[in-house]
Amino acid sequence: MDILSNLKYAEGSRKKKKRVGRGQGSGFGGTSTRGENGAKSRAGYKNRAWFEGGQMPLQRRVPKFGFKNINRVEFNTINVGDIQKLIDAGKIKETNLNPEFFFTGFLKKKNWPIKILGNGDLKTKLEISANAFSKSAIEKIESLGGKAIKV
C-alpha cells in the first residue's frame, strides 16, 4: 500500500546531474567535456549565430545592393517616331492601331503590355490603342487630331 512515507520515484524517471571538472576519476575531468583547444573550450565564450570563427563572414563577403520591386510592370515600348518610320516605309497602312497589330512582328514580348512613348515626330493622324502612353506621346498624337486610347 502506497502512503506518503514510502513513495518512490518511478524507475528511470530521475537522472543524475553530470558533474564536470571534478577529477579524472569522474570521467568528466581534464577538459570537462569541452574538447581540446579553441574558443569553445574556454570560459566566457558566447556563440553568435553569424560568427564564423574569425573567417570573413558571409554578410561581408557577399554584399547585396538595392532591391527588386516584385510589383514592377515591364512594358513593350514603341516610340511615335518609330511608328512614323514604319508608315513611311509602307509597313503600316492602317490608321487604327491596336495591341494585336503591334504583336504581329513589331514587338517581341507577347505577354507584356504596350506603352507608346513620345520620342520622334509623328506626321500622320492615327487612332492608337495601347495599355499606357507617355504625356508627350498623347500630345503628339492628339495635336494631329488622332486619339490615344488606353486599353
N, C-alpha and C positions, 0 to 999 in steps of 0.2 A: 504494500500500500504506500502510495506517494503522499508524504506530508512535507511541510516546509523545511523540516530539519534534515531531510535526506534527499533533497532534489539534486540531480547532477545534470551537467550539460550533455547533450547527445554526442555520441562518438564521432569525432572528426569535425565538430562544428566550431571548435576554437583552435587557432593556430598560434604557435609561439612566435614572438617578435624576433626578427633577425637582428642579433646584436653584433654590429660590425666594429672592427678595430679593438677587439678585446683579446688579442694574442693569437699566435699561430695555432694553438690547440683548438680554438673555436672553429677553425676552418674559414673564418672571415677576417683574419688578421692581416698584417702586412699592408696590402694595397686597399683593404676594406671594400672589396668587390668593385673597385673603380678602374681596374685595368692598370697598365704601366704608367706612361707619361702623357702629357698633353693637358690642355686647359680643363678638360672634363674630369681629370683626376685631382684637381686642386680645389682648395677651399675658395669660396666666393664666386665660383663660376656661375654665370647666368646665361641661359641659352636664348638668343634672339632668333626668331624664325627665319630672318633673312641673312643671318651671318653664315659665311662660307669658309670659316677657318682662316681668314686673312687673305684668301683669294679675292680678286676683284669681283665684287658682287654683280649678279645678273642685271639689276636695275641700273648699274653704272656702265656695264659692258655694252648693253644693247639699248641705247636711248631711243625714245619714241618722240615724234614731233607731230603737233597738230591733232586733228581728228577728222573722221569721215562722217559727214552727215548722212545718216541712213534714210532720211526723208527727201533727199535731193532728187529733183526730177531732171533727167537728161533729155535734151531736145535734139531733134534733127534740125539744123539751121540752114536757111537759104536766104540770100540777100536779094533785094528787089533788083539790084544791078545784074545779078546772075540770071534772074527771070527775064530781064530785058535782053540780055545776050542770047538766051535760048530763043526768044521771039525773033530777034534779028537773024539768027541762024536758020530759022524756019522749023525748029523742032517743036515749038509751041504755036498752035494755030487757034486755040480756043481762047475765049475771054473769061470763061468761068473756070477757075482752078480750084479743085478740092483736094483733100489729103490723099484720096485713092489715086488721083492723077500723078501726084508727086512721087508715089511709090512705084510707078511704072518705069523705073530706070534712072531717076534723078537722085533719090536718097537711098542710103544703104540700110540703115537700121529700121526694120519693118515695125517693131513693136514700140518705138519711141515716138512721142508726139512731135508735131512740126511747129517751129517758130519762124516767122518771117522777120528778117532784120532789115534795117534801112540803109545799108551801105550801097552806094552806087546810085545811078539815075534811072528813073522809070519814065518812059515816053508814051506808054500805051495805057489806055483805060482798061482796067481789069477788075473782076469781082473774084477775090481770093478768100477761100475758106481754109482756116488753119486753127491749131489749138491755142497759139499765142502770137502776138505781134509786138514789136518794139514801138515806142511812141513815134520815132522818126519814120518807120515803115508805114504806119497808119496815116501820118501826114502826107507822105509822098503818094500813097495810093488814092487818098481822098481828094488831094489837090487836083488830080486829073479827072475827078468825077467818078472814080471807082468806089468799090466797097471792100472793107476788111471785116470779114465775118468770123467771129470766134465760134468754134465748134465745141 
